């Protein structure tokens, strides 16, 4: 037993000697320098990440401002669009009223056929349809025009009576 105790003590003392030897052999200066180096690296990484984070935040803010400006622009354009639509509706109403007036100038059976034309085309068609047709010449150029006598028969002389008589006969043929 004693030998066992001696061997245990010997192992314990050898362990204590190695821990003391390892403590004595440690280089505290190199450990300190490594710690300082590590601290510098961490600080530089932290600064790098902070700057990247700031850049990211500024880009995000710019994007948000652009989105807001796009939204504001969208609302502004929507309002302008509504104003233009109101003006356009007034002109459409006026054009429809004008078209109805023009269609009323046409006969009933033609209104449906011409309802799909534009106002300008409709005006041209109406002008062509309502234009008076030139009268055919009943008299030949160079011929003497017949004189119409409006006098009462009793006031006419002999020559006027003969003309009146031929005029009446010619008109009845």
C-alpha positions, 0 to 999 in steps of 0.5 A: 500500500505504501508503494501505491501511496508513494506512486500516487504522490509521485504522480501528483508531484510530477503533475504539479511540477509540469503545471509550474513548469508550464506557467513558468514557460508561458510567454506573456508578452507574446500573448499580450501582443496577440490579444492586442492584434486581435483587438485591432482586427476586431475594431477594424472589422467593426468599423468596416461593418459600421461604414457598410451599414451606413452606406446601406442605410443611406441607399435604403433612405434614397430608395424610400425617398424615390418611392415616395417621390414616385408615389407623390408623382403618381398622385399628382399625375392622377389628379392631372389625369382627372382634370383632363378627363373632365375637360375631355368629357365636356368636349365629348358632350359637345361633339355628341350634341353636334353629331345629333344636330347633324344627324337630324338634318338627314332623313330617318332611314339614313341616320343609322347608316351615317351614325358611325361617321365622324363629325367632319365626314358627316358635315361633308355628306350633309352638304352633298345631300342638301346641295341644290341640284342645278336646274336643267336649262329649258331655254337654249342660249341665244334664243329670245326669252319669252315675255310673260304678260301680267297685264289684264287682257282688257288693257293689252294691245293687239300685239300683246294679246297675240303674244299672250295667246301663243304663250298660253298655247305653249304652256299647255303643251 
